[in-house]
Amino acid sequence: MILVALFGCANRQPQPDVWTDPAWVYHECPKCESLDGGCYMKNSVSSYRSDKGKRCRHDWKRITKEEFDQKWKKRAGTEDHY
């Protein structure tokens, strides 16, 4: 039961590899249309969770900054996200 509580979290952030990934990384979950991106090393990250995203077991896919900005504006209704 404790393992489920520790490792079964449905709303996790993507975990970039700080040694091989670039400083600024952007992700989208195509299952629920949630977004997550920014500079993970500095903890300067923007997260958008759709209604479905609050219960989704995310399947994060990397996207470009341009795609992230475009999708953020469409889904969140604003350009501000940092």
DAQUI-V888961 format. One record per residue. N is the residue number from 1. SS is DSSP state (h for helix, s for strand, l for the rest). Layout:
BEGIN
N;SS  N;SS
END
This chain:
BEGIN
1;l  2;h  3;h  4;h  5;h  6;h  7;h  8;l  9;l  10;l  11;l  12;l  13;l  14;l  15;l  16;l  17;l  18;l  19;l  20;l  21;l  22;l  23;l  24;s  25;s  26;s  27;s  28;s  29;s  30;l  31;l  32;l  33;l  34;s  35;s  36;s  37;s  38;s  39;s  40;l  41;l  42;l  43;l  44;s  45;s  46;s  47;s  48;s  49;l  50;l  51;l  52;h  53;h  54;h  55;l  56;l  57;l  58;l  59;l  60;s  61;s  62;s  63;s  64;l  65;h  66;h  67;h  68;h  69;h  70;h  71;h  72;h  73;h  74;h  75;h  76;h  77;l  78;l  79;l  80;l  81;l  82;l
END
